[in-house]
Amino acid sequence: MSKTPASRPPPKAPGPKPAPAPARVRETRKALATVAPPPPPVPAAPPRRLPERVTMETFKPAAKADPKLANAWKTKPGRELTEAELLAMPESEYMSDQQYDFFRARLIALKDDLLSNAGETTEHLREDTSIVPDPADRATIEEEHALELRTRDRERKLLKKIAQSLSRIESREYGYCDETGEPIGLRRLLARPTATLSLEAQQRRELKQKMFGD
């Protein structure tokens, strides 16, 4: 009895071939396959310049004051000294006769100037505003008069302080703080000849007035 060969499965029919990739996909793949050239090298930053080495030349002492300026007080009366010559005087000469003479002359000049301005204001205030026909112009003139009166009132108070300062010069109390007795300082007196308090004492008083009122 003859053997029949085993049955084999029929061969599979070949399937359809895959469709070719679109043109855009092919271009993308081609671009990715291409190796991009390396970026250009970044130029190196210039070397940082270090500060120059500090030497003793950096700390040279300031130039000495002009000897003529520093010694002017020895040959000139106090009223003829300039502010620079006054400041160049040694500390041992603080509130000497020459410095008293300097500030006495300055206070008298300030007093004369204030009195001259007061005379001009008096003449101006004598102008009759009733003859001005325009009410707006008359109101403007009256406002100017009120402003001048306020200015003259401040100057009147300043004249009183000048008189007190001149009296303090005669009693040799000028230039020293009323509260601490310490020197007020030439620079402060040059800026405010009627000062009676040092800068520190003045600041303390203003702070106290701000906190507790007058």
ABEGO torsion letter per residue (X at the ends): XBBBBBBBBBBBBBBBBBBBBBAAAAAAAAAAABBBBBBBBBBBBBBBBBBBBBBAAAABBBBBBBAAAAAAAAABBAAABBAAAAAABBAAABGBAAAAAAAAAAAAAAAAAAAAAAAAAAAAAABBAAABABAAAAAAAAAAAAAAAAAAAAAAAAAAAAAAAAAAAAAGABGBBAAAGBBAEAAAAAABAABABBAAAAAAAAAAAAAAEX
